[in-house]
């Protein structure tokens, strides 16, 4: 649930707050597919479709969409249940994120994907 501490001067949730949650959701999905450490290297095509308000409950839906030698691309779609109408979900944001698998020195390593895109 989004709270007042995350609002901007217009009374909506900061885009940067949403980006942080999107990155966390993408990382959870990435962790499902590799046992290695990984880092976020890109957030591509972030699209804010609708504002997010205080009291909205957000859902982050993730999907592995591409696997490279050392990288994986995760799509994150965000939906909001509005405080006034919790029976309806509204698409508010989506993004593509790229994570790269790394070793303890921070160098890219080949992925050991548990399973590919569905």
Backbone as a chain_set.jsonl record, in Angstrom:
{"seq": "XXXXXXXXXXXXXXXXXXXXXXXXXXXXXXXXXXXXXXXXXXXXXXXXXXXXXXXXXXXXXXXXXXXXXXXXXXXXXXXXXXXXXXXXXXXXXXXXXXXXXXXXXXXXXXXXXXXXXX", "coords": {"N": [[0.851, -1.176, 0.0], [0.583, 2.158, -0.864], [1.967, 4.984, 0.723], [1.686, 8.244, 2.405], [4.309, 9.319, 2.74], [5.678, 8.855, 0.411], [4.902, 10.642, -1.529], [4.841, 13.206, -4.085], [4.935, 16.79, -4.746], [2.552, 17.085, -6.052], [0.805, 15.333, -5.022], [0.832, 12.708, -5.83], [2.449, 9.479, -6.151], [5.983, 9.421, -6.118], [7.825, 8.911, -9.103], [10.37, 7.796, -8.908], [10.239, 6.276, -6.584], [8.512, 4.263, -7.404], [10.167, 3.158, -9.395], [12.174, 2.027, -7.837], [10.757, -0.018, -6.495], [10.003, -1.508, -8.735], [12.505, -2.393, -9.623], [13.203, -4.032, -7.45], [11.185, -5.998, -7.633], [11.782, -7.091, -10.136], [14.301, -8.14, -9.548], [13.632, -10.165, -7.748], [12.355, -11.933, -9.492], [14.53, -12.498, -11.219], [16.215, -13.831, -9.456], [14.934, -16.23, -9.204], [15.814, -17.631, -11.359], [18.572, -17.974, -11.473], [21.427, -19.02, -9.579], [23.51, -17.323, -9.072], [25.113, -14.197, -8.077], [23.794, -11.061, -9.135], [23.475, -8.021, -11.042], [21.679, -4.99, -11.624], [21.625, -3.677, -14.809], [20.318, -2.21, -16.701], [17.352, -0.317, -17.21], [14.832, -0.368, -19.213], [12.584, 1.254, -21.404], [10.584, 2.35, -19.577], [7.36, 2.985, -18.708], [5.032, 5.194, -17.609], [1.781, 4.905, -17.129], [-0.559, 5.626, -15.732], [-1.266, 7.707, -12.883], [-0.124, 6.979, -9.519], [-1.659, 6.721, -6.42], [-1.864, 7.754, -2.937], [-2.753, 5.168, -0.776], [-3.318, 3.352, -2.748], [-3.028, -0.077, -3.618], [-0.417, -1.923, -4.772], [0.407, -4.291, -7.32], [2.992, -6.317, -8.526], [3.834, -7.778, -11.399], [5.848, -10.185, -12.836], [8.038, -11.368, -15.469], [10.275, -13.526, -17.103], [11.762, -12.672, -20.061], [13.822, -12.785, -21.915], [16.918, -14.431, -22.449], [20.353, -14.128, -22.239], [23.907, -14.703, -22.734], [25.237, -13.86, -20.374], [23.298, -12.324, -19.31], [19.889, -11.451, -18.394], [16.594, -10.579, -19.328], [13.916, -9.017, -17.83], [10.469, -8.511, -17.645], [8.407, -6.202, -16.04], [5.251, -5.607, -14.862], [3.009, -3.313, -13.5], [0.211, -3.04, -11.47], [-2.552, -1.248, -10.058], [-4.705, -1.31, -7.299], [-7.232, 0.722, -6.631], [-7.95, 2.797, -3.827], [-10.597, 3.632, -3.578], [-11.966, 1.777, -5.137], [-11.431, -1.267, -4.776], [-11.958, -3.556, -6.225], [-11.144, -3.532, -8.798], [-8.396, -3.687, -11.007], [-5.885, -1.515, -12.191], [-3.726, -0.912, -14.855], [-0.676, 0.65, -14.272], [2.08, 1.098, -14.632], [4.927, -0.049, -16.484], [7.923, -1.899, -17.252], [11.057, -2.847, -18.758], [13.744, -4.725, -17.608], [17.255, -5.305, -17.332], [19.391, -7.705, -16.111], [22.637, -8.687, -15.057], [24.619, -11.487, -14.55], [27.105, -11.975, -12.084], [30.494, -12.567, -10.831], [32.323, -12.942, -7.698], [34.132, -10.892, -7.907], [32.889, -9.028, -9.382], [32.796, -9.358, -12.103], [31.262, -10.217, -15.238], [29.618, -13.371, -15.558], [28.823, -16.513, -17.136], [25.378, -17.345, -17.278], [23.513, -19.634, -15.259], [20.854, -20.791, -15.982], [17.854, -21.778, -14.533], [15.47, -22.413, -15.785], [14.133, -21.516, -18.96], [12.483, -18.708, -20.662], [8.924, -18.616, -20.27]], "CA": [[0.0, 0.0, 0.0], [1.381, 3.369, -0.968], [1.735, 5.842, 1.887], [1.95, 9.663, 2.146], [5.738, 9.673, 2.726], [6.213, 8.649, -0.937], [4.241, 11.525, -2.492], [5.482, 14.425, -4.558], [4.171, 18.007, -4.468], [1.254, 16.997, -6.735], [-0.033, 14.384, -4.305], [0.957, 11.36, -6.382], [3.67, 8.792, -5.72], [7.183, 9.717, -6.907], [8.241, 7.908, -10.077], [11.574, 7.132, -8.413], [9.815, 5.261, -5.611], [8.02, 3.142, -8.209], [11.316, 2.523, -10.044], [12.831, 1.193, -6.833], [9.945, -1.226, -6.313], [10.095, -2.277, -9.976], [13.814, -3.052, -9.599], [13.129, -5.113, -6.468], [10.347, -7.069, -8.177], [12.573, -7.734, -11.188], [15.371, -8.912, -8.908], [13.03, -11.387, -7.214], [12.185, -12.834, -10.644], [15.858, -12.922, -11.667], [16.731, -14.795, -8.466], [14.286, -17.522, -9.464], [16.393, -18.255, -12.546], [20.016, -18.196, -11.371], [21.951, -19.033, -8.215], [24.612, -16.373, -8.974], [24.844, -12.794, -7.824], [23.522, -10.328, -10.371], [23.303, -6.586, -10.878], [20.821, -4.317, -12.596], [22.444, -2.882, -15.728], [19.477, -1.321, -17.511], [15.907, -0.259, -17.063], [14.499, 0.106, -20.544], [11.172, 1.458, -21.734], [9.707, 2.541, -18.432], [6.203, 3.745, -19.16], [4.065, 5.514, -16.567], [0.503, 5.014, -17.836], [-1.519, 6.275, -14.85], [-0.65, 8.051, -11.601], [-0.341, 6.119, -8.359], [-2.108, 7.581, -5.33], [-1.809, 7.25, -1.567], [-3.806, 4.196, -0.517], [-3.331, 2.315, -3.783], [-2.295, -1.314, -3.361], [0.235, -2.269, -6.028], [0.839, -5.656, -7.634], [4.103, -6.332, -9.47], [3.836, -9.039, -12.13], [7.139, -10.292, -13.514], [8.199, -12.47, -16.421], [11.538, -13.635, -17.82], [11.42, -12.583, -21.478], [14.982, -13.038, -22.776], [18.116, -14.907, -21.761], [21.599, -14.028, -22.99], [24.994, -15.502, -22.164], [25.436, -13.433, -18.985], [22.217, -11.417, -18.919], [18.492, -11.838, -18.561], [15.676, -9.447, -19.392], [12.7, -9.265, -17.059], [9.404, -7.521, -17.791], [7.642, -5.959, -14.818], [4.011, -4.86, -15.06], [2.491, -2.88, -12.208], [-1.22, -2.718, -11.436], [-3.001, -0.633, -8.807], [-6.079, -1.381, -6.806], [-7.516, 2.036, -6.064], [-8.574, 2.791, -2.5], [-12.031, 3.805, -3.73], [-12.57, 0.624, -5.823], [-10.434, -2.347, -4.727], [-12.357, -4.707, -7.037], [-10.648, -3.343, -10.157], [-6.963, -3.404, -11.132], [-5.58, -0.572, -13.255], [-2.31, -0.896, -15.229], [-0.114, 1.98, -14.017], [3.469, 1.224, -15.051], [5.62, -1.268, -16.891], [9.323, -1.666, -17.593], [11.948, -3.966, -19.055], [14.996, -4.594, -16.866], [18.302, -6.254, -17.684], [20.273, -8.082, -15.011], [23.81, -9.441, -15.475], [25.175, -12.389, -13.546], [28.496, -11.606, -11.808], [31.23, -13.335, -9.829], [32.626, -12.176, -6.486], [34.936, -9.723, -8.282], [32.047, -8.116, -10.144], [32.92, -9.616, -13.536], [30.158, -11.029, -15.769], [29.808, -14.815, -15.694], [27.695, -17.145, -17.836], [24.231, -17.707, -16.455], [23.096, -21.027, -15.102], [19.413, -20.593, -15.921], [17.088, -22.945, -14.076], [14.553, -22.686, -16.889], [14.031, -20.38, -19.85], [11.212, -17.989, -20.69], [7.715, -19.439, -20.424]], "C": [[0.893, 1.234, 0.0], [0.958, 4.35, 0.126], [2.133, 7.291, 1.584], [3.429, 10.04, 2.074], [6.347, 9.576, 1.327], [5.627, 9.591, -1.978], [5.102, 12.719, -2.872], [4.576, 15.62, -4.247], [2.79, 17.997, -5.111], [0.317, 15.984, -6.071], [-0.051, 12.984, -4.887], [2.297, 10.77, -5.949], [4.816, 9.14, -6.672], [7.482, 8.573, -7.878], [9.451, 7.131, -9.601], [11.273, 6.06, -7.381], [9.322, 4.034, -6.364], [9.168, 2.42, -8.9], [12.057, 1.606, -9.081], [12.076, -0.11, -6.608], [9.993, -2.122, -7.554], [11.414, -3.043, -10.009], [13.813, -4.219, -8.607], [12.312, -6.287, -6.993], [11.087, -7.824, -9.273], [13.676, -8.603, -10.613], [14.834, -10.206, -8.296], [12.843, -12.399, -8.338], [13.534, -13.357, -11.131], [16.423, -13.993, -10.74], [16.118, -16.183, -8.658], [14.995, -18.304, -10.566], [17.898, -18.475, -12.484], [20.463, -18.185, -9.913], [23.053, -17.987, -8.003], [24.143, -14.989, -8.533], [24.523, -12.15, -9.171], [23.324, -8.859, -10.032], [22.344, -6.068, -11.942], [21.717, -3.479, -13.489], [21.615, -1.942, -16.59], [18.025, -1.436, -17.089], [15.445, 0.416, -18.352], [12.986, 0.24, -20.69], [10.278, 1.459, -20.5], [8.571, 3.439, -18.904], [5.233, 3.932, -18.005], [2.739, 5.815, -17.257], [-0.532, 5.814, -17.053], [-0.798, 6.66, -13.563], [-0.952, 7.001, -10.538], [-0.612, 7.046, -7.179], [-1.879, 6.924, -3.972], [-3.008, 6.328, -1.363], [-3.927, 3.122, -1.58], [-2.534, 1.105, -3.307], [-1.745, -1.774, -4.695], [0.544, -3.755, -6.108], [1.905, -5.561, -8.703], [4.157, -7.709, -10.112], [5.083, -9.096, -12.987], [7.181, -11.503, -14.443], [9.577, -12.389, -17.06], [11.22, -13.642, -19.312], [12.585, -12.859, -22.418], [16.164, -13.472, -21.921], [19.296, -14.783, -22.707], [22.657, -14.901, -22.337], [25.218, -15.169, -20.692], [24.273, -12.594, -18.455], [20.846, -12.048, -19.084], [17.648, -10.573, -18.534], [14.367, -9.855, -18.735], [11.701, -8.141, -17.352], [8.642, -7.432, -16.482], [6.431, -5.1, -15.176], [3.418, -4.559, -13.694], [1.02, -2.49, -12.357], [-1.562, -2.145, -10.071], [-4.45, -0.971, -8.539], [-6.314, -0.051, -6.117], [-8.24, 1.89, -4.73], [-10.092, 2.837, -2.62], [-12.713, 2.579, -4.35], [-11.579, -0.529, -5.873], [-10.802, -3.571, -5.558], [-11.785, -4.644, -8.447], [-9.147, -3.038, -10.136], [-6.72, -2.532, -12.355], [-4.098, -0.667, -13.583], [-1.747, 0.52, -15.047], [1.292, 2.165, -14.571], [3.962, -0.113, -15.578], [7.044, -0.903, -17.287], [9.996, -2.975, -17.98], [13.25, -3.71, -18.318], [15.973, -5.662, -17.319], [19.199, -6.447, -16.47], [21.42, -8.9, -15.574], [24.334, -10.232, -14.298], [26.651, -12.058, -13.347], [29.143, -12.564, -10.805], [31.55, -12.432, -8.643], [33.473, -10.932, -6.758], [34.137, -8.709, -9.095], [32.144, -8.283, -11.649], [31.762, -10.491, -14.013], [30.552, -12.507, -15.884], [28.614, -15.396, -16.43], [26.604, -17.551, -16.843], [24.075, -19.221, -16.349], [21.593, -20.971, -14.89], [18.713, -21.885, -15.523], [16.089, -23.377, -15.14], [14.373, -21.406, -17.687], [12.684, -19.7, -19.78], [10.037, -18.924, -20.922], [6.94, -19.029, -21.642]], "O": [[1.843, 1.328, 0.778], [-0.226, 4.523, 0.413], [2.842, 7.541, 0.61], [3.77, 11.008, 1.394], [7.41, 10.144, 1.075], [5.819, 9.384, -3.176], [5.956, 13.176, -2.112], [3.565, 15.472, -3.561], [1.941, 18.814, -4.754], [-0.821, 15.801, -6.505], [-0.866, 12.156, -4.48], [3.167, 11.48, -5.444], [4.635, 9.15, -7.889], [7.399, 7.402, -7.508], [9.556, 5.931, -9.858], [11.972, 5.049, -7.309], [9.665, 2.903, -6.016], [9.154, 1.192, -8.989], [12.515, 0.531, -9.468], [12.681, -1.18, -6.539], [10.021, -3.347, -7.439], [11.439, -4.215, -10.383], [14.366, -5.28, -8.9], [12.701, -7.442, -6.819], [11.028, -9.052, -9.335], [13.954, -9.684, -11.133], [15.514, -11.232, -8.326], [13.133, -13.583, -8.167], [13.662, -14.545, -11.426], [17.042, -14.953, -11.2], [16.731, -17.191, -8.305], [14.797, -19.512, -10.691], [18.451, -19.116, -13.378], [19.932, -17.423, -9.105], [23.488, -17.781, -6.87], [22.96, -14.656, -8.603], [24.938, -12.645, -10.219], [23.042, -8.501, -8.888], [22.222, -6.645, -13.023], [22.49, -2.658, -12.994], [22.145, -0.982, -17.15], [17.547, -2.492, -16.674], [15.644, 1.615, -18.548], [12.22, -0.566, -20.162], [9.339, 0.671, -20.395], [8.804, 4.524, -19.437], [4.679, 2.964, -17.483], [2.59, 6.857, -17.896], [-1.293, 6.588, -17.633], [0.178, 6.011, -13.187], [-1.911, 6.238, -10.65], [0.104, 8.024, -6.962], [-1.721, 5.708, -3.87], [-4.134, 6.664, -1.73], [-4.564, 2.093, -1.353], [-1.49, 1.25, -2.67], [-2.499, -1.993, -5.643], [0.892, -4.394, -5.114], [1.756, -4.819, -9.674], [4.486, -8.694, -9.452], [5.356, -8.184, -13.768], [6.484, -12.499, -14.249], [10.002, -11.323, -17.505], [10.491, -14.514, -19.785], [12.37, -13.138, -23.598], [16.384, -12.957, -20.825], [19.253, -15.269, -23.837], [22.346, -15.738, -21.489], [25.371, -16.064, -19.861], [24.266, -12.2, -17.289], [20.667, -13.031, -19.804], [17.949, -9.622, -17.812], [13.793, -10.899, -19.044], [12.053, -6.962, -17.309], [8.276, -8.447, -15.89], [6.571, -4.006, -15.723], [3.335, -5.437, -12.835], [0.644, -1.723, -13.243], [-0.953, -2.498, -9.061], [-5.301, -0.924, -9.427], [-5.657, 0.263, -5.124], [-9.039, 0.973, -4.537], [-10.798, 2.17, -1.865], [-13.902, 2.356, -4.121], [-10.947, -0.75, -6.906], [-10.037, -4.534, -5.597], [-11.923, -5.598, -9.213], [-8.688, -2.224, -9.336], [-7.278, -2.777, -13.424], [-3.271, -0.52, -12.683], [-2.282, 1.478, -15.605], [1.663, 3.278, -14.945], [3.481, -1.172, -15.174], [7.336, 0.247, -17.615], [9.566, -4.059, -17.585], [13.802, -2.612, -18.388], [15.58, -6.781, -17.649], [19.697, -5.487, -15.882], [21.214, -9.72, -16.469], [24.473, -9.712, -13.191], [27.379, -11.878, -14.323], [28.467, -13.262, -10.05], [31.099, -11.288, -8.59], [33.523, -10.022, -5.931], [34.654, -7.651, -9.454], [31.635, -7.45, -12.399], [31.323, -11.393, -13.299], [31.677, -12.837, -16.26], [27.515, -14.846, -16.364], [26.874, -18.027, -15.74], [24.461, -19.971, -17.246], [21.111, -21.087, -13.764], [18.952, -22.944, -16.103], [15.89, -24.571, -15.367], [14.455, -20.315, -17.124], [11.841, -20.052, -18.955], [10.137, -19.896, -21.671], [5.893, -19.609, -21.932]]}, "num_chains": 1, "name": "protein.A"}
